[in-house]
Amino acid sequence: MTDRSHDRLLIVDFGSQVTQLIARRLREANVYCEIHPFQKVTDALLETVAPKAVILSGGPSSVTEPGSPRAPQKVFELGVPVLGICYGQQVMMEQLGGRVESGHHREFGRAFVEPAGRHGGDSIFSGLFAQGREEVWMSHGDRVTAIPPGFEVIGTSPNAPYAIIADTDRHFYGVQFHPEVHHTPNGAKLLENFTWLAGFRGDWTMGAYKDEAIRKIREQVGDAKVICGLSGGVDSSVAAVLIHEAIGDQLTCVFVDHGLMRLGEADEVVGMFRDHYNIPLIHADESELFLGALDGVADPEEKRKTIGRLFIDVFDKHAREVGGAKFLAQGTLYPDVIESVSFSGGPSVTIKSHHNVGGLPEKMGLKLVEPLRELFKDEVRALGRELGLPASFVGRHPFPGPGLAIRCPGEITRDKLEILRRADAVYIDQIRKHGLYDDIWQAYVAILPVRTVGVMGDGRTYDYACALRAVTSVDGMTADYYPFSHAFLGETANRIINEVTGINRVTYDITSKPPGTIEWE
Ligand code: XMP
């Protein structure tokens, strides 16, 4: 997957929870980087990636334990700058002749680092220490107790005498704290300084990415036909518009409407692609097929599997109409591609069977075009804006492939779906009106499989209860519930009950992930 057309920074992942944040900060500084797990960083990989700088991430291990991970020695022989963060610093010290000892006290949380020695003015500090010291976030058990020849201490904190160390001749740096997290307010600046001294010039922009991606798509596809499954989500839409810009009418999109879309969603997506972009589009209204197959199905996994299976069949059927397509386009993102560091090597449990068009490429003999494989979600949004997609569309919350089916626990009926659509529209309208939409990762209504007694006017009601869900998240892997004001919740409940016949009780779901998941099923 390595792209050789721009300078690359290699991040060697030792399994820290926040390794992806290093990449985020670097991308924000317009530096192209790739994360590879330490086990995969072989001499051959180093040759392929040919990095202009290397960052060694933090990690949960202790270098004092036998068998704990190391960087290939070659990393230190490439002649490029290396920055070790936390465990990465300790690995570097260990491998270059310093000493690391097991700490008896874990240091966790906020600390202050002061510049030390004659290198207080080193370029890695540029723009830092304006107030004399820098706030940083520490999280370590072990600590460095002796540094190798050539290294000097250039920053200290009361508990970490080797908070920042440097060999300024070889451009090797080590920090005991985590510059990539928000709790190190100037950490991003420190990382950017590191890339500058490595010779990066922050020229990896979305405009440049777009032009390059278009060139690569043309190169890959030639004059062959491409099909793309549109879900209405941001990723597949951006992929489609980008590919269309590259190869025009060689691209046909297939939008499978499974009858589980939100209010007005199918029209919005079809209208935008067919009318606004003039992209050839097959609108497959298969709602009868899907809703028929889901009739009486209450089990979440059975729902997901039914939808996944039908989706593949229907997509396959319509894609064949395109005739002779050789490629399938997918909106795969970088977080889906990064291989995670696994120490146990054991299989992870399946929490939910995710729905995608997996299985199709082999079945149909198609090759994949995945132009977003190098991007994070917010970069995809930036690319969407670069391609002229409307801001309101680009900023949309994620929507799951199985759609409203997994927001309707228990059996799905057309009535329930209709009530759910209208309640969801009111809720999202409320969120937009209050200017909260962009602060929230995802918000939706789930209709609950329970009816409750209420009173409206002079009459008794016996209607469905619903749950509002709104979460903040960086990547959907973990999430916190959104702290709406009571006034907002009260007003929203009131509107839903008054405007949506069929609901007489509104609850707010305050479960974080974990232990909950974002969707109810
Ligand atoms: P959970 O519910 O697992 O969801 O916490 C995490 C994120 O993934 C989305 N999601 C899906 N997206 N196909 C998708 O394309 C699926 O089958 C699927 N299931 C969940 C969910 O909306 C959230 O953003």
Residues whose N, C-alpha, C, O or C-beta is under 5 A from the ligand:
A	BS01	XMP	S353 H354 H355 P398 F399 P400 G401 P402 G476 T517 I518 E519
